[in-house]
Amino acid sequence: MSLVVLIGAQAVGKMTVGEALVPALNGRLLFNHQTLDLFANYLGYDRRTFQLSDQTRKALFRAFVADPAANPVDTIIFTVMIDFNSQDDLDFLQEISTIFLTAAEPVYFVELQADLAVRLQRNRSEHRLAAKPSKRDLAASEQDLRESVTQYRLTSRPGELARLFPQVNCLVLDNTGLAPTIVAQQICQHFSIGQH
């Protein structure tokens, strides 16, 4: 039983890499927008939505480690965008990793990085738009993607992820030119997890 967190900017490929990891890790994917959009449908994208989304995720993770024999899968693969300048975002990563580590279960953080031009192209993929209704207004989602580059620090500095989370297994991958299945294979090989 474990937690794999795929970290990265919008449209970097977190969801598709997560989907590719599912069969190798006997996992189930929880991508960021599944909980966000649930509450945003009723509340909009305000502070309440983000708070309720975070509470729901933590409740799920606590239930997952509480009775592992009852779980239909071994791994939760979770995707999230992190502002490395935000203490709240870093605290959230610490809190969710602690849920698993306290239960003596491994945690893996994989930060995906890709060029802005590639992310803008991926932002328009049919698969992404089908899974994430809030991204279907392409003008708005592309504007948000471009603005976030200057508003937030969406990539870690060299060695920062491992330094911030020494108890977590960390990996940073540039997946600019890589297919999701190749990235998933590299993750499994690096950590010696899953089916090779």
N, C-alpha and C positions, 0 to 999 in steps of 0.2 A: 504494500500500500504506500502511495507516495503522492506528492503534489509537484507538478511541473508548471511553472509560471513562464509564459512567453510574454516578454516585455518589448515594447517598441512603439514607434510613432504610428499615426494613422496610415493604413494601406501598406504597411511594411511586409505583410504576409503572415501575421500571427494566426489568423483563423485557418488559413489553408495549411500552414505547417502543423497546427494543432490537429487538424483532420487527418493529416498523414501520420501523425504519432499515435492516433487512437488504436489501430490494430496491433502495432508493435508493443504497446504498453498495456494492453487490455484496459484501455482507459475510456473516459467519457469527456467530451469537450464542453467547457463552459466559456463561451466567448463573451467579452465585455458587454456587448449590446444586449445580450439576452436578459440580463437583469435591469440594465439601464432603460431599455425601451419599454419593459413591462410597466415601470412606474411613470416614465415620461408620457405614456399614452394618456395618463390621467392628470399628471401634475406639471407637464412640460419639463424642460431640462433645467431645473433650478436646484438649489442646495438640498431641498427635501428629497428629490429624486436620487441624488448621489449618496445621501446618507442612508436612505432605505435600501438602495442597491448594495452598498457596502455591508450593511447589517445582514442582508439576506445571504450574501456570499459567505460571511463569517459563520452564520448559523449552519449553512450547508457543510462547511468544512468541519465544524465541531461535531456535527452528526456523523459525518463520514469516518472520523477517527474514533468515535465512541463505540461503534459496533462493527468492526471491519468484516467479521464473518458473515454479516447479513448483507454486505454490499455486493451488487452484481458485477462490479468492476474493481480493479486494483488501483487505478490511478485517476486523479482529477487533473485534467490539462486545462489551465486557466489562462486567458489572455487579458492583458491590461496595458494601458498607456500610462507612463510614469513621467512626471516632471521631476528631474533630479535636483532641481532647486527648491522643491516643495517638501518641507518637513512632514506635512500631512501625508503625502504620497509615500514617502520613505517609511513613515510609521505604519502605514497600511501594509506594506510589504513585510515589515517586521512582525506585525500582528498575525498575519495569515501564516507566515512561516513558523512562528512560535506554536500555533495550534498543532501543527504536524510534528515539529521537533519535540515538543513536550510529550507527545505520544510515542516517541522514539521511532518516528517515521521520516524517511528522507525527503528533502526538498531540493528542487532543482530550479534555478533561475537561468533562463536563456534569453539574452537580449539580442533581438534581431535589428540589424541596421541596413538601410538601403538608400540609394541616391534619391533625391527629391523627384527627379524626372521619372524614375521608375515607379515611385509611389504614386505620382499623379496618374500614370498609366494604369496601375493596379486599381486605383480608386474607381475606375470606370468599368471594371470587370463585371460581367453578368452575375457571376457567382456571389461577389461581394454585395451587389445591389439587391439580389434576391434575398440574402440573409439579413441585410441591414436596411430596413425601410427608410431610416432617417438619413441615409446617404444618397437617396435617389434624386434629390435636388442637387444635381452635379455642380451647378454654379456655386451654391452655398457650401457644399462639402469641399470643393476645391479651394474656395476662399479660406475656409477654416483650416485646411491643410497647410496652405501657404502662410497664413498668419501665425499658426502655432509654432512655426520654425523660429520666429523672432520673439514670441511671447513666452515660450517654455524651453527648457533644456531637456530635449527628448532622447538624447544619447548620453551615456555615461562617459566619463573620462577613462583613459587606459588604467586598468586595475581597480577602478573605483567600486564596481559592483562587488567584487570579492572582498575588498576592504570593508565596505559597509555591512556585508553579511557574511562574516567569516564562518558561520556554522552551516551555511548553505552551499551546495555545489553550484558553481557559477560558470557560465560560458557566454562569450560575446561572439556573434557570427554576422558577417556581412553577407547577406543573401541577395545582393543586387542582381546577380546573374544566375541564381540557382533555382531549380525547380523545388517545390515544397517537399517532394519525396526524397530528394537528395539532402535537403536540410535536415529532415527527420532522421535519415540514416546517419548523418554526421553527429547529431545530438546523441543518438543511441550509442554510437561507437565511442564518442568522447567520454560518456559517463559509464560505459559498459552496462547499459540497461536495455531491456526489451529483447525482442527477437531480431537477430542480425541476419 
